[in-house]
Amino acid sequence: MNVRRLVALLLMAGSGMVAEARAQTLPTDNPVIRGIWMEGMDHSQLETLAHSLLDVIGPRLTGTPGMRVANDWAVSTLNGWGIEARNEQYGTWRGWERGCTVTRPRRPR
């Protein structure tokens, strides 16, 4: 019985936080800050960008093919937004690619 009350209490508290977050307002009349706020709240591309980098491209360690793919993706994305971008050579890195790691039990001899 106590567990049910606790769960009900947690659900009510959580729903209040969600309603409060949706009702959040910006306490300023500054048009620049208001414009930044509205851009972030109404036009955010965070999920799309994060999906591309984290789920599609994946790990981007220095010298790996993933790093080159991520660099090319960033340049393409920025150019698509009308921002001039290009890859720059910064240092020399030996390329490498980590293969699959498989742990197998040893066979008895």
Secondary structure, 3 states (H helix, E strand, C coil): CHHHHHHHHHHHHHHHHHHHHHCCCCCCCCHHHHHHHHHHHHCCCHHHHHHHHHHHHCCCCCCCHHHHHHHHHHHHHHHHCCCCCCCCCCCCCCCCCCCCCCCCCCCCC
